Structure formats: C-alpha cells, structure tokens
Amino acid sequence: MAKIFNPLQSERASGKANGGIFQSWRGLNIYRKFTMPTIRHTVTQMKRRGNFSITSKNWKAILTQPERDTWNALKLTIHDLWAVSVRATGLDLYKKINEVLVDAGKTLLTLAPTTTSMASPVCTIKNDATANEITVPKPSADEVSEYAPFFDVWVAGLSAFVETVANVTLITTVGVSPSIQPGKGLFRHIAFVNENSTTDQTLRFRSAPAVDLPAGVKLVVYVIRYTKDGLKSVPVKMEGISVLHV
C-alpha cells in the first residue's frame, strides 16, 4: 500500500487504474493492488441466496397490497441465533418466515400467520464415550394439531459430525476453545426436523479424528422450534464438550 500525494495531478482520486485502486484510508490518499473479492459459492449459501431472492421479489411481484397490509400489521418480536430480540418490519417478517418455510420444503405464505409463536423446546444434551446426543421431547397432541411443529439445530465446535436424523450429509465446522464464545460464522446448520412424532427426537453426532481438534474443545448448540407457519421460538442454547471419534 502506497501513500499518494496529489494523485493523478489532483487533490484526490478514487477507482481502479493500472491493476490497482485509488481510495481514501484514514484521511490519506492511498493506492493498493486490486484483488478479486472471494465469494463462497457453497450449495447451502447458493440455496439461501436463491430463497432470499424469491421472497424479496414475491413481496412486490406476487403479493397484493391487502396481503402486504396483513404483514405490516403483524406485531411480532423475532430473535436472532443468540436469542436477542430484533425489530422487524412487515417485509422483514415476510422474508424471514417464508425463507424458513422454503428451506423446510413447505408452502410459502401470502397472508401473515394468525398462530402465536412456538414455545422454546426443553432440550437436553449429554456426552457418552462415543458421541454427543441432543434430545428434543415429543410435542403434545394439542401442539401437533395446532402447530404441526418442526425444529432445526445449529452447531459449532466439531471438525465434522454425523447426525442420525434423515441421513443428513456430513458438514464441517471448526473447533471452539472453551474460553471463546463462537461467532455466528462458526455455526453450521444440521437440518430441519419434523417434530410430529410420538417419540422424543434424538440427534447423535461426533467429531471425526482431526489433528487440529484437541480433546476438551467446546461444543455449542442452538435449537430453534417452529410452527407450521414458520414462526419460531426463542433459541435454546446448550454447551458441552465435543466427543472425538477415535
């Protein structure tokens, strides 16, 4: 990076030239090498970008004004992965709820949902000698009838893991030191799981052998429960120690 005085015979310059970029940095004119931005095109990211594009376009192209009015009148508090409440507009709610429904293979809503939000699941996490195990209790008959609930799980702290519901493909995340609270970018999504079962749902997963994953690494799990209309519960956070598969 070079500091430039009177660039291009002027007081200030910006933009690309000769394989580099003129820009301002901390009050200085600088010239740096141009590098192509890296955009990860994983299957999951491409799918999410596609879903975001679909819901954004539908808001203007498909929904009528009376349908948009039902979303604008919807007064709901939504939460991010850390259970922090987020203020949302009607458009925000339409996109967030329908992106969940698209991801879960369900039908998109045009009118705002009339059901209430789902209660958080009362989950348990435990470790045994071979795997980590999360149990989500079965819903009551009334919950199944009214909400048709389903849930999803986000995990950080495994080098690679196996999950026993619906033969979900292996995915990879990174190890997390016991003293660190992982950021959102470290979490990986397992799957949406149909909760309409007469038995408790149990997910078992474990770390694959890895030289960069020492024993004692922290495992952080968030479980989010949804109604059939895509309204979600406050996320439930659980922590444990990642079990290595040796």
C-alpha positions in Angstrom: 0.0 0.0 0.0 1.4 3.3 -1.1 0.6 6.8 0.3 -0.2 9.2 -2.6 0.1 12.9 -2.7 -1.7 14.8 -5.4 -2.8 11.7 -7.3 -3.3 11.9 -11.0 -2.5 15.7 -10.8 -5.4 16.3 -8.5 -6.2 16.5 -4.7 -8.0 13.2 -4.6 -8.6 10.1 -6.8 -10.8 7.0 -6.5 -11.4 4.0 -8.6 -9.4 1.4 -10.5 -6.3 2.1 -12.6 -3.4 0.1 -13.9 -4.3 -3.0 -11.9 -4.7 -1.0 -8.6 -7.2 1.0 -6.7 -7.1 4.6 -5.5 -9.0 5.2 -2.3 -9.1 7.2 0.9 -7.9 5.5 4.1 -7.8 7.3 7.5 -7.7 10.6 5.8 -4.9 9.6 3.4 -4.9 9.0 -0.3 -3.6 5.5 -1.0 -3.1 3.2 -3.9 -3.3 -0.5 -3.4 -3.2 -3.6 -5.6 -6.6 -4.8 -6.8 -7.7 -8.2 -5.6 -10.8 -10.1 -6.7 -13.3 -10.5 -3.8 -13.8 -14.1 -2.8 -17.5 -15.2 -2.6 -18.1 -18.6 -1.3 -20.5 -20.5 -3.6 -21.3 -23.5 -1.4 -24.6 -25.3 -2.1 -26.1 -24.1 1.2 -25.2 -20.5 0.5 -26.4 -20.6 -3.1 -29.7 -22.1 -1.8 -30.1 -19.4 0.8 -29.4 -16.6 -1.7 -31.9 -18.1 -4.0 -34.6 -18.2 -1.3 -33.8 -14.6 -0.3 -34.2 -13.6 -3.9 -37.5 -15.4 -4.2 -39.1 -13.9 -1.1 -37.8 -10.4 -1.9 -39.3 -10.5 -5.4 -42.6 -12.0 -4.3 -43.2 -9.2 -1.9 -43.6 -6.7 -4.8 -44.5 -9.0 -7.7 -46.9 -11.6 -6.2 -48.4 -10.1 -3.1 -51.4 -7.7 -3.4 -51.5 -4.6 -1.2 -54.1 -6.1 1.1 -51.8 -9.1 1.6 -48.8 -6.9 2.3 -51.0 -4.9 4.8 -51.5 -8.1 6.9 -47.7 -8.4 7.2 -47.3 -4.7 8.0 -49.9 -5.0 10.8 -48.2 -8.1 12.3 -46.7 -7.2 15.6 -44.1 -9.8 16.5 -40.8 -9.9 18.3 -38.3 -12.1 16.5 -34.9 -13.3 17.8 -31.5 -13.9 16.3 -29.4 -17.0 17.0 -28.3 -15.6 20.4 -31.9 -15.0 21.5 -31.5 -11.2 21.1 -34.8 -9.6 20.1 -34.8 -7.9 16.7 -37.1 -5.2 15.5 -38.7 -6.3 12.2 -40.9 -4.6 9.5 -43.7 -6.4 7.6 -41.2 -7.1 4.8 -38.6 -8.5 7.2 -41.2 -10.8 8.8 -42.5 -12.0 5.4 -38.9 -12.8 4.2 -37.7 -14.4 7.4 -40.8 -16.6 7.9 -41.0 -17.7 4.2 -37.3 -18.4 3.9 -37.7 -20.9 6.8 -40.7 -22.5 5.1 -38.8 -22.7 1.8 -35.8 -24.3 3.5 -38.0 -26.8 5.2 -39.8 -27.7 2.0 -43.1 -26.2 3.0 -45.5 -23.9 1.1 -44.9 -20.1 1.2 -47.4 -17.8 2.9 -49.1 -14.9 1.2 -51.1 -13.8 4.3 -49.5 -13.1 7.6 -49.9 -16.1 10.0 -52.6 -16.0 12.7 -51.0 -18.5 15.0 -48.9 -17.5 18.0 -45.2 -18.1 18.3 -44.0 -21.5 19.4 -42.7 -22.2 22.9 -39.0 -23.0 23.2 -38.2 -26.7 23.3 -37.0 -28.2 26.6 -33.9 -30.0 25.3 -31.2 -32.0 26.9 -27.6 -32.5 25.8 -25.3 -35.3 27.1 -22.0 -36.9 26.2 -21.1 -40.6 26.3 -17.9 -42.3 25.3 -18.7 -42.3 21.6 -20.9 -39.3 20.7 -22.8 -36.1 21.7 -26.5 -36.5 22.0 -29.3 -34.0 21.9 -32.9 -34.9 22.8 -35.9 -32.9 21.8 -39.0 -34.1 23.7 -42.1 -35.1 21.7 -44.8 -32.5 21.3 -48.2 -32.9 22.9 -51.2 -34.0 20.8 -52.6 -30.4 21.1 -49.3 -28.9 19.8 -49.3 -31.3 16.8 -52.9 -30.5 16.0 -52.5 -26.7 16.3 -48.9 -26.0 15.3 -47.5 -29.1 13.4 -44.1 -28.1 14.8 -40.7 -28.7 13.4 -37.2 -27.7 14.6 -33.7 -27.1 13.4 -30.3 -27.3 15.1 -27.2 -25.1 14.7 -23.8 -26.4 15.9 -20.3 -25.0 16.5 -17.3 -26.9 17.8 -17.0 -30.0 15.7 -14.5 -30.8 13.0 -17.1 -32.9 11.2 -20.1 -34.7 12.5 -22.6 -37.4 11.8 -26.3 -36.8 12.5 -28.8 -39.6 12.7 -32.0 -37.9 11.5 -33.0 -38.3 7.9 -29.4 -39.3 6.8 -28.2 -35.7 6.6 -25.0 -35.1 4.7 -21.8 -34.6 6.7 -20.9 -30.9 7.2 -17.9 -29.2 8.7 -17.3 -26.5 11.2 -14.3 -25.7 13.4 -13.2 -26.4 17.0 -14.0 -23.8 19.7 -11.8 -23.1 22.6 -13.5 -23.5 26.0 -12.9 -19.8 26.7 -14.4 -18.5 23.5 -18.0 -17.7 22.6 -18.2 -18.6 18.9 -19.5 -16.1 16.4 -22.3 -16.7 14.1 -20.0 -17.5 11.2 -18.7 -20.6 13.1 -22.1 -22.3 13.3 -23.4 -24.8 10.8 -27.0 -25.8 10.2 -27.8 -29.5 10.5 -31.3 -29.8 9.2 -35.0 -29.1 9.6 -36.6 -32.0 11.5 -40.3 -32.9 11.5 -41.4 -32.9 15.2 -44.7 -34.5 14.6 -43.7 -37.8 16.3 -45.0 -39.9 19.1 -41.5 -40.3 20.5 -38.7 -38.0 21.5 -36.3 -36.9 18.7 -32.7 -37.8 19.4 -29.7 -36.5 17.4 -26.3 -38.1 17.8 -23.1 -36.7 16.3 -19.4 -36.8 16.9 -16.2 -35.2 15.7 -14.1 -37.0 13.2 -10.4 -37.5 14.1 -8.5 -34.3 13.4 -5.1 -33.1 14.4 -6.4 -29.6 14.8 -9.1 -30.5 17.2 -7.7 -31.2 20.7 -9.6 -33.0 23.4 -11.7 -30.7 25.5 -12.9 -28.5 22.7 -16.3 -26.8 23.5 -19.5 -27.8 21.7 -22.2 -25.1 21.4 -25.7 -26.0 20.1 -28.7 -23.9 19.4 -32.1 -25.5 18.9 -35.0 -23.4 17.4 -38.6 -24.6 17.2 -41.1 -23.5 14.5 -44.8 -23.6 14.0 -46.2 -24.8 10.6 -46.4 -21.1 9.6 -42.7 -20.5 10.2 -43.0 -18.6 13.5 -40.0 -19.6 15.7 -39.3 -19.9 19.4 -36.6 -18.1 21.3 -33.5 -20.2 20.5 -32.3 -22.6 23.2 -28.6 -22.7 23.9 -26.7 -25.7 25.2 -23.0 -26.3 25.7 -20.9 -29.4 26.2 -17.6 -31.0 25.3 -17.1 -32.3 21.8 -16.7 -36.0 21.7 -13.9 -37.2 19.4 -14.4 -40.3 17.3 -11.2 -42.3 17.6 
